[in-house]
Amino acid sequence: MSLKSERRGIHVDQSELLCKKGCGYYGNPAWQGFCSKCWREEYHKARQKQIQEDWELAERLQREEEEAFASSQSNQGAQSLTFSKFEEKKTNEKTRKVTTVKKFFSASSRVGSKKVPPERVEKIMDQIEKYIMTRLYKYVFCPETTDDEKKDLAIQKRIRALHWVTPQMLCVPVNEEIPEVSDMVVKAITDIIEMDSKRVPRDKLACITKCSKHIFNAIKITKNEPASADDFLPTLIYIVLKGNPPRLQSNIQYITRFCNPSRLMTGEDGYYFTNLCCAVAFIEKLDAQSLNLSQEDFDRYMSGQTSPRKQESENWSPDACLGVKQMYKNLDLLSQLNERQERVMNEAKKLEKDLIDWTDGIAREVQDIVEKYPLEIKPPSQPLAAIDSENVENDKLPPPLQPQVYAG
């Protein structure tokens, strides 16, 4: 189902084409039968559930570790009475430190008689996250125990194969002929590519947020009105296709595993990250129906046999880059040459077939004539004699002239 049809909210009688959640909009096979809005909600709920389960697992492991530590300390104290006071002091010190750390990071913690503001706790957590993840980045980013690298190569190859997709096919409400809009598109692509150079999950999320804000500004300038969520997602898909960010899946998995859960569950960072995940899922499942194309045209574009007609250079504005004009002109020329080559190959194959048919026809005609009029060659009854040979029996010629000599 195309984004254009979904955005218009056209209702149909066939219930199997509607959103599975029953909102009345078109469902998309790339989004498991949901519309874009319901897909984002379902993905957000699933993500929150996964984060909550991971958080409960971490707390349970911590409790088990503390119980194991306390049990080991009590066993050591029973075996050695000499150092019982020392062990008791060490255990108390350990318990005090653990309690202090828990209180320090708790939203309801108190220092003296003052309550620590949540903003300060969030800031401290960000600093700790920055320190830890910077040190552990090369060990936890795209580890060998996962298939992140394989997914990176697959999505990169997929995006390269979709280089021919135009903004019109995705119903992108962005006019790149406007210089300000073109600058916003370039900045958005730069931000999404820069995400791979960051080490802290919060910084990677910040790159996604900056990219998304540039997209909203580009849509606002083009339409002269605030952008909507239905305009944002197709444009984000177009930006990802145009930028082809490096190690895209690895960055998404890294943010999901190690980012502060509160950032992914709430706020604009989590919203933009969810949209990026939806954009990647759409690209992976993109087909001819999603772009309102026939299967034949889609297969031709994917195989590289031809490409959609580009904009003619005469229709470009005077401020357009000459290099871009020349690039589209060269692409159009290559497309024309490809079509001419296909026509020449088809004509050559047709000529070859005609020659084979003509040869077979001539051979059949000759065979029919030979069968109808067989050729019989009879040997001569008497061999012919040479003119100047000796022929005694049938020689009726006068004798040859003899030279005569006259005496004078």
C-alpha positions in Angstrom: 0.0 0.0 0.0 1.5 3.3 -0.9 2.2 6.1 1.5 0.1 8.4 -0.6 -3.0 6.3 -0.2 -2.5 5.9 3.5 -1.9 9.5 4.1 -5.1 10.5 2.4 -7.0 8.1 4.6 -9.1 6.5 1.9 -11.6 4.0 3.2 -12.3 0.8 1.2 -14.9 -1.9 1.5 -12.4 -4.8 1.6 -11.7 -5.3 5.3 -8.5 -7.2 4.6 -6.8 -4.0 3.3 -7.6 -1.9 6.3 -5.4 -1.5 9.4 -5.4 -4.5 11.7 -6.0 -2.2 14.6 -9.3 -1.0 13.2 -8.6 2.7 12.9 -10.1 2.9 9.4 -6.9 3.7 7.5 -5.1 1.5 5.0 -2.8 -1.1 6.3 0.6 -1.7 4.8 2.2 -5.2 4.3 5.6 -3.6 5.2 4.2 -2.6 8.6 2.6 -6.0 9.3 -0.9 -4.8 8.2 -0.9 -1.6 10.4 -1.0 1.9 9.2 1.9 4.2 9.9 0.4 5.7 13.1 -0.7 2.3 14.6 2.7 0.8 13.6 4.5 3.4 15.5 2.3 2.9 18.5 2.7 -0.9 18.4 6.5 -0.6 17.9 6.7 1.9 20.8 4.7 -0.5 23.1 6.9 -3.5 22.2 10.0 -1.4 22.8 8.8 -0.2 26.2 7.9 -3.8 27.1 11.4 -5.0 26.1 13.1 -2.2 28.0 11.0 -2.9 31.1 11.9 -6.6 31.0 15.6 -5.9 30.6 15.4 -3.5 33.6 13.7 -6.1 35.8 16.3 -8.7 34.7 19.1 -6.3 35.7 17.5 -5.7 39.1 17.0 -9.4 39.7 20.6 -10.2 38.8 21.8 -7.4 41.1 19.8 -8.8 44.0 21.1 -12.3 43.4 24.7 -10.9 43.4 24.1 -9.1 46.7 22.6 -12.2 48.3 25.5 -14.3 47.0 28.0 -11.8 48.4 26.3 -11.7 51.8 26.2 -15.5 51.9 29.9 -15.8 51.1 30.7 -13.2 53.7 28.7 -15.1 56.4 30.4 -18.4 55.5 33.8 -16.9 55.7 32.9 -15.4 59.1 31.9 -18.8 60.4 35.1 -20.4 59.2 37.5 -17.8 60.6 36.5 -16.3 64.0 39.8 -14.4 64.2 38.8 -11.9 61.5 35.1 -11.8 62.3 35.2 -8.2 63.4 37.1 -7.3 60.2 34.7 -9.1 58.0 31.7 -7.6 59.7 33.1 -4.2 59.2 33.8 -4.9 55.6 30.3 -6.2 55.0 28.8 -3.1 56.7 31.0 -0.9 54.5 29.9 -2.8 51.4 26.2 -2.5 52.3 26.6 1.2 53.1 28.2 1.9 49.7 25.6 0.0 47.8 22.8 1.7 49.7 24.5 5.1 49.1 24.8 4.5 45.3 21.2 3.4 45.1 20.0 6.4 46.9 22.2 8.6 44.8 20.6 7.5 41.6 17.1 7.2 42.9 14.6 9.9 41.8 13.4 10.2 45.4 16.8 10.3 47.0 17.7 12.9 49.6 21.0 14.5 50.5 20.6 15.7 54.0 17.2 17.2 54.1 17.1 18.2 50.4 15.6 16.2 47.5 17.8 15.7 44.5 16.1 17.2 41.4 15.3 14.7 38.6 17.1 16.9 36.1 20.3 16.6 38.1 19.9 12.8 38.4 19.4 12.7 34.6 22.5 14.8 34.0 24.6 12.7 36.3 23.3 9.5 34.5 24.3 11.0 31.2 27.8 11.8 32.4 28.2 8.2 33.7 26.8 6.8 30.5 29.2 9.0 28.5 32.2 7.8 30.5 31.4 4.1 30.5 30.3 3.8 26.9 33.3 5.8 25.6 35.6 3.3 27.3 33.6 0.2 26.2 32.6 1.3 22.7 35.0 -0.9 20.7 33.9 -3.9 22.7 30.1 -3.5 22.7 29.5 -1.9 19.4 28.7 -4.5 16.7 30.1 -7.4 18.7 31.1 -10.6 17.0 28.5 -12.6 19.0 25.7 -10.8 17.1 24.7 -10.6 13.4 24.7 -6.8 13.3 27.4 -6.7 10.6 25.4 -9.0 8.4 22.4 -6.8 8.8 24.5 -3.7 8.0 25.6 -5.2 4.7 22.1 -6.3 3.8 20.5 -2.9 4.4 23.4 -1.2 2.6 23.0 -3.4 -0.4 19.2 -2.9 -0.3 19.5 0.9 -0.3 22.0 0.9 -3.1 19.6 -1.1 -5.2 16.9 1.5 -4.5 18.9 4.5 -5.7 16.4 5.2 -8.4 13.5 5.9 -6.1 12.3 9.5 -6.5 10.6 11.8 -4.0 7.4 11.7 -6.2 7.2 7.9 -5.7 7.3 8.3 -1.9 5.0 11.3 -1.9 7.7 13.4 -0.3 6.4 17.0 0.2 9.9 18.6 -0.3 10.9 20.8 -3.2 14.7 20.6 -3.5 14.7 23.3 -6.2 14.3 25.9 -3.4 17.8 26.7 -2.1 16.8 26.7 1.6 15.1 23.4 1.2 18.1 21.9 -0.6 20.4 23.1 2.2 18.1 21.5 4.8 18.1 18.2 2.9 21.9 18.3 2.8 22.1 19.0 6.6 19.7 16.2 7.3 21.8 13.7 5.3 24.9 15.0 7.0 23.4 14.5 10.5 22.2 10.9 9.8 25.6 10.0 8.5 27.4 11.7 11.4 25.6 9.3 13.8 28.1 6.6 13.1 31.0 8.8 14.3 29.5 9.2 17.8 30.3 6.8 20.7 27.7 7.7 23.3 24.1 6.5 22.7 22.8 9.9 23.7 24.9 11.6 21.1 23.7 9.2 18.4 20.1 10.0 19.4 21.0 13.7 19.2 22.1 13.2 15.5 18.8 11.6 14.7 16.9 14.4 16.4 18.9 17.1 14.5 18.2 15.3 11.2 14.5 15.1 12.0 14.3 18.8 12.8 15.9 19.7 9.5 13.3 17.5 7.7 10.5 19.3 9.5 12.0 22.7 8.5 12.3 21.6 4.9 8.7 20.5 4.8 7.5 23.7 6.4 9.4 25.9 3.9 8.0 23.9 1.0 4.4 23.9 2.1 4.4 27.2 4.0 2.7 25.5 6.9 3.7 23.3 9.8 4.6 19.7 8.8 2.6 16.7 10.0 3.7 13.3 11.1 2.4 11.8 7.8 4.7 14.1 5.9 7.7 13.4 8.1 8.0 9.6 7.7 8.1 9.5 3.9 10.7 12.3 3.9 12.8 10.5 6.5 12.7 7.4 4.3 13.8 9.5 1.3 16.7 10.9 3.4 17.8 7.4 4.5 17.7 6.2 0.9 19.7 9.2 -0.3 22.3 9.2 2.5 22.7 5.4 3.0 24.1 5.9 6.5 27.1 3.6 7.3 26.4 0.7 9.8 22.8 1.7 10.1 21.6 -1.5 11.8 24.5 -1.6 14.2 23.8 2.0 15.4 20.1 1.2 15.9 20.9 -1.9 17.9 23.6 -0.1 19.9 21.1 2.7 20.9 18.5 0.1 21.8 20.8 -1.9 24.0 22.7 0.8 25.9 20.7 4.0 25.8 19.0 5.3 28.9 15.5 3.7 28.8 13.8 6.9 29.8 15.1 8.6 26.6 13.6 5.8 24.4 10.3 5.7 26.1 9.6 9.4 26.4 10.5 12.7 24.7 11.2 13.7 21.2 14.4 11.6 21.0 12.4 8.4 21.5 9.8 9.6 18.9 12.3 10.3 16.2 14.2 7.1 17.0 11.0 5.1 16.6 10.3 6.8 13.2 13.9 5.8 12.1 13.2 2.2 13.0 9.9 2.3 11.0 11.7 3.9 8.0 14.3 1.1 8.0 11.6 -1.6 8.3 9.7 0.0 5.4 12.9 0.0 3.2 13.5 -3.6 3.9 9.9 -4.5 2.8 9.6 -2.0 0.0 8.0 -3.4 -3.2 6.2 -2.3 -6.4 2.9 -1.9 -4.6 4.4 0.5 -2.1 5.6 2.8 -4.9 2.5 2.5 -7.1 4.5 0.8 -9.8 3.9 -2.2 -11.9 5.9 -5.3 -11.0 7.6 -5.2 -14.5 8.8 -1.6 -14.0 9.9 -2.3 -10.5 12.0 -5.3 -11.6 13.6 -3.3 -14.4 14.5 -0.5 -12.1 15.9 -2.9 -9.5 18.0 -4.8 -12.1 19.4 -1.6 -13.5 18.1 -2.1 -17.0 16.5 1.4 -16.9 15.7 4.2 -14.6 12.8 6.6 -14.1 12.8 9.6 -16.4 14.8 12.4 -14.8 14.0 16.1 -14.9 15.0 17.8 -18.2 17.8 20.4 -17.8 15.7 23.1 -19.5 13.2 22.9 -16.6 15.8 23.6 -13.9 15.9 26.9 -12.2 18.8 29.3 -13.0 20.2 28.8 -9.4 20.5 25.0 -9.8 23.9 23.5 -9.7 25.5 22.9 -13.1 27.0 19.6 -11.9 23.6 18.3 -10.9 22.2 19.3 -14.3 25.0 17.6 -16.1 24.6 14.5 -13.9 20.9 14.2 -14.8 21.7 14.9 -18.4 24.3 12.1 -18.5 21.9 9.7 -16.7 19.2 10.5 -19.3 21.7 9.9 -22.1 22.8 6.6 -20.6 19.1 5.6 -20.4 18.6 6.5 -24.0 21.7 4.5 -25.1 20.5 1.6 -23.1 17.1 1.6 -24.8 18.9 1.9 -28.2 21.1 -1.0 -27.4 18.1 -3.1 -26.4 16.4 -2.2 -29.7 19.6 -3.1 -31.7 19.9 -6.4 -29.9 16.3 -7.2 -30.6 16.6 -6.4 -34.3 19.9 -8.4 -34.5 18.1 -11.4 -33.0 15.2 -11.0 -35.3 17.6 -10.7 -38.3 19.4 -13.9 -37.2 16.1 -15.7 -37.0 15.1 -14.5 -40.4 18.3 -15.7 -42.0 17.9 -19.1 -40.4 14.3 -19.4 -41.6 15.4 -18.2 -45.1 18.2 -20.8 -45.3 15.9 -23.6 -44.2 13.3 -22.5 -46.7 15.8 -22.6 -49.6 17.0 -26.0 -48.6 13.4 -27.3 -48.5 12.6 -25.9 -52.0 15.8 -27.4 -53.5 15.0 -30.8 -51.9 11.4 -30.6 -53.3 12.7 -29.9 -56.9 15.3 -32.7 -56.7 12.6 -35.1 -55.6 10.2 -33.9 -58.3 12.7 -33.8 -61.2 15.4 -36.3 -60.6 18.6 -35.7 -62.6 19.9 -38.6 -64.7 23.3 -38.3 -66.4 23.9 -41.0 -69.1 27.4 -41.8 -70.4 28.0 -41.1 -74.2 27.6 -44.2 -76.5 30.8 -43.6 -78.4 33.7 -41.5 -77.3 34.5 -38.5 -79.5 37.8 -38.4 -81.2 40.1 -35.5 -81.3 40.2 -33.4 -84.5 43.9 -34.0 -85.2 44.0 -37.7 -84.1 44.4 -40.6 -86.5 41.0 -41.8 -87.8 41.4 -44.3 -90.5 37.9 -45.9 -90.7 35.7 -42.9 -90.8 38.1 -40.3 -92.1 36.1 -38.3 -94.7 38.2 -35.3 -94.6 40.6 -34.4 -97.4 44.2 -35.1 -96.9 46.2 -32.3 -95.4 47.9 -29.9 -97.6 51.5 -30.5 -98.3 53.9 -27.6 -98.7 55.3 -27.2 -102.2 58.4 -25.5 -103.3 58.5 -23.6 -106.6 61.7 -23.0 -108.3 61.8 -19.6 -109.9 
